[in-house]
Amino acid sequence: MNKPSRLLTLDSNVFIAALKEDESYNDKAFCTSAYPLCAEYDIYAIDAIYLKVALDNHAALVL
């Protein structure tokens, strides 16, 4: 059995484009669910969305 692969990218726009086919990342509920990451990691809201996608997909996002 193959090990699960992880998505690794240096550009968050490429990362989001790779996941764009998954519509669950385009709704308001998802955006608000990422908001607590702003306080937890002291980051901006848009970065929290990228981080939430990475965490949900067990991916590595390199900033």
C-alpha positions as CSV (number, residue, x, y, z in Angstrom):
1,M,0.0,0.0,0.0
2,N,1.3,3.5,-0.9
3,K,2.0,6.1,1.7
4,P,-0.4,9.1,1.4
5,S,1.1,11.9,-0.6
6,R,1.3,15.5,0.7
7,L,0.9,18.6,-1.3
8,L,3.9,20.9,-0.9
9,T,4.1,24.4,-2.5
10,L,5.9,27.6,-2.0
11,D,3.1,29.7,-3.3
12,S,-0.3,29.8,-1.5
13,N,-2.1,30.8,-4.7
14,V,-0.9,27.5,-6.4
15,F,-1.9,25.7,-3.2
16,I,-5.4,27.1,-3.3
17,A,-5.7,26.5,-7.0
18,A,-4.8,22.8,-6.4
19,L,-7.6,22.5,-4.0
20,K,-10.2,24.7,-5.9
21,E,-12.1,21.6,-7.1
22,D,-13.3,21.1,-3.5
23,E,-16.2,23.5,-3.1
24,S,-16.3,23.1,0.7
25,Y,-13.4,25.7,0.8
26,N,-15.5,28.3,-0.9
27,D,-18.3,28.9,1.6
28,K,-18.8,31.3,4.5
29,A,-18.8,28.7,7.2
30,F,-15.3,27.6,6.2
31,C,-14.0,31.1,6.2
32,T,-15.4,31.8,9.7
33,S,-14.0,28.4,10.9
34,A,-10.5,29.6,10.0
35,Y,-10.9,32.9,12.0
36,P,-9.7,31.5,15.4
37,L,-6.4,30.7,13.8
38,C,-5.7,34.4,13.5
39,A,-5.5,34.8,17.3
40,E,-3.8,31.4,17.8
41,Y,-1.0,32.0,15.4
42,D,-1.0,35.9,15.3
43,I,-1.7,35.9,11.5
44,Y,-3.9,37.8,9.1
45,A,-7.3,36.4,8.0
46,I,-6.2,35.4,4.5
47,D,-3.2,33.5,5.9
48,A,-5.6,31.7,8.3
49,I,-7.6,30.5,5.4
50,Y,-4.5,29.1,3.7
51,L,-3.4,27.5,7.0
52,K,-6.9,26.0,7.6
53,V,-6.8,24.3,4.1
54,A,-3.3,23.0,4.8
55,L,-4.3,21.6,8.2
56,D,-7.5,20.0,6.9
57,N,-5.6,18.3,4.1
58,H,-2.6,17.3,6.2
59,A,-0.5,19.3,3.7
60,A,2.7,21.3,4.1
61,L,2.3,25.0,3.3
62,V,5.7,26.8,3.1
63,L,5.5,30.5,3.5
